[in-house]
Amino acid sequence: MTTINQLWEKQLQLQNLLTLDTHIQLIANVINNSNPQNILDVGCAQGDLLEKLSQRFPQHHFVGIDLNEEFIIEAQRKNKKLIFIKSDINTFPKSTDKKFDCIIFRLVIQHLDNYQNLFNILKNICNPSCQIIVIDACDRYELFHPRIPLFESVLHQFRLHQGQESNTLQKLKTFIQSDKTAKIKIIQDINKPVSNLRNKNILYKVLMNSVRILKQYYSLDLNLNNLQCELEYWKNNISSEGTLGMLFLQFEFSKTD
Ligand SMILES: C[S@@+](CC[C@H](N)C(=O)[O-])C[C@H]1O[C@@H](n2cnc3c(N)ncnc32)[C@H](O)[C@@H]1O
């Protein structure tokens, strides 16, 4: 039987196949415009994003941190020239000599909830004009959402199970607007899907893998065979559509701070 760690790992790989190139391009535009020297990837997992960025920008310095020690060991094994540290961003050293010119959160903000603490930490590790990039799902429960009945009912079950605010970036933006002490300037807010569904075969695998995760990890009562039939029908139906709801936010702490 596939373990839950294997399912999560597969999920990350499949999602990267669908979205990584688009996200690299968006981040590369920021690097080309602001030329940051020290770049931090928070929740870097196995370092795939930093590996590609460092190939494109060999003169820049990259650091990745992640909670998960196994990911960090694997990232370091694959990329010996980059720095990977096992660390929780919520307790990342407040007084550190290391400051960054660009900090990336790709699919990580949805795992964090204490924004006040996060922003206090960010202020301590940002150089002036540090660009902060957040890429995440519009809705943490509906990263990929074909509008098909059984699949929608699974998402509904998941929402009831979690009972949390689902719109990750909206929650972050509300925090930014309400927190007058944060003094944040939004540079880019791309409020539409940044990737499209070119490859339905990969998407099908992502969706099947996610329902397996929901069954195994969150113990939802799901009939995998029925879901598989519905998703196969959706995959093979040329006119059926779905949306990949990813958002992109770039901001900096205002210079008067
Ligand atoms: C969905 S994965 C995204 C991985 C990677 N950024 C990517 O785009 O493929 C979320 C990652 O964030 C890490 N993570 C979650 N909470 C974290 C925290 N508080 N500090 C550091 N890493 C965290 C997890 O261990 C996991 O590797």
The ligand as an SDF file (V2000), in Angstrom:
LIG
                    3D

 27 29  0  0  0  0  0  0  0  0999 V2000
    2.5440   22.1470   -0.6310 C   0  0  0  0  0  0  0  0  0  0  0  0
    4.2270   22.0370   -0.2060 S   0  0  0  0  0  0  0  0  0  0  0  0
    4.9420   23.2000   -1.3490 C   0  0  0  0  0  0  0  0  0  0  0  0
    6.3730   22.8990   -1.6010 C   0  0  0  0  0  0  0  0  0  0  0  0
    7.1030   23.8210   -2.5500 C   0  0  0  0  0  0  0  0  0  0  0  0
    7.1210   25.2080   -2.0880 N   0  0  0  0  0  0  0  0  0  0  0  0
    6.5340   23.7640   -3.9220 C   0  0  0  0  0  0  0  0  0  0  0  0
    6.1060   24.7990   -4.4180 O   0  0  0  0  0  0  0  0  0  0  0  0
    6.5120   22.6890   -4.5340 O   0  0  0  0  0  0  0  0  0  0  0  0
    4.3100   22.8930    1.3200 C   0  0  0  0  0  0  0  0  0  0  0  0
    5.6930   22.7840    1.9740 C   0  0  0  0  0  0  0  0  0  0  0  0
    5.7570   23.7450    3.0280 O   0  0  0  0  0  0  0  0  0  0  0  0
    6.3970   23.1560    4.1320 C   0  0  0  0  0  0  0  0  0  0  0  0
    5.9680   23.9040    5.3230 N   0  0  0  0  0  0  0  0  0  0  0  0
    4.7190   23.9330    5.8550 C   0  0  0  0  0  0  0  0  0  0  0  0
    4.6940   24.7470    6.9300 N   0  0  0  0  0  0  0  0  0  0  0  0
    5.9570   25.2520    7.0620 C   0  0  0  0  0  0  0  0  0  0  0  0
    6.5750   26.1270    8.0030 C   0  0  0  0  0  0  0  0  0  0  0  0
    5.8920   26.6300    9.0270 N   0  0  0  0  0  0  0  0  0  0  0  0
    7.8850   26.4440    7.8470 N   0  0  0  0  0  0  0  0  0  0  0  0
    8.6030   25.8980    6.8360 C   0  0  0  0  0  0  0  0  0  0  0  0
    8.0740   25.0380    5.9270 N   0  0  0  0  0  0  0  0  0  0  0  0
    6.7630   24.7130    6.0410 C   0  0  0  0  0  0  0  0  0  0  0  0
    5.9550   21.6960    4.0900 C   0  0  0  0  0  0  0  0  0  0  0  0
    6.8540   20.8550    4.7990 O   0  0  0  0  0  0  0  0  0  0  0  0
    5.9610   21.4210    2.5870 C   0  0  0  0  0  0  0  0  0  0  0  0
    7.2090   20.9580    2.1360 O   0  0  0  0  0  0  0  0  0  0  0  0
  1  2  1  0
  2  3  1  0
  2 10  1  0
  3  4  1  0
  4  5  1  0
  5  6  1  0
  5  7  1  0
  7  8  2  0
  7  9  1  0
 10 11  1  0
 11 12  1  0
 11 26  1  0
 12 13  1  0
 13 14  1  0
 13 24  1  0
 14 15  1  0
 14 23  1  0
 15 16  2  0
 16 17  1  0
 17 18  1  0
 17 23  2  0
 18 19  1  0
 18 20  2  0
 20 21  1  0
 21 22  2  0
 22 23  1  0
 24 25  1  0
 24 26  1  0
 26 27  1  0
M  CHG  2   2   1   9  -1
M  END
$$$$
